[in-house]
Amino acid sequence: MSLKDVQKQVDNWVKQYTMGYWEPLEMLARLVEETGELAREFNHRFGPKRKKDREDKKELADEMADIIFTVACMANSMDIDLNEAFEKTMDKYNSRDGDRWEKK
């Protein structure tokens, strides 16, 4: 599935509701919240902070997908094509960091 497909699927979901997309700062807050949930799960799995027995184990993939959903909402509301943006980012990393580390 391409990022364009993700954006279309998110847009179709949002368009079924009268409220539409959240306001930009609401989406940013949502992104920070979702990122915090992912960080918390990483800390529980790989860091020193262990979950309490009564806390549910969350799936890393689910937390990452929540972030993708929120980023797609942000991009859609601002008419940003994530495929284009991601291609530019990869070009930047390939040119800037292509020789930074030892290759396999």
Secondary structure, DSSP 4 states (H G I P E B T S, - for coil): --HHHHHHHHHHHHHTSTT-SPPHHHHHHHHHHHHHHHHHHHHHHHSS-PPPTTSPPPPHHHHHHHHHHHHHHHHHHTT--HHHHHHHHHHHHHHHHTTTS---
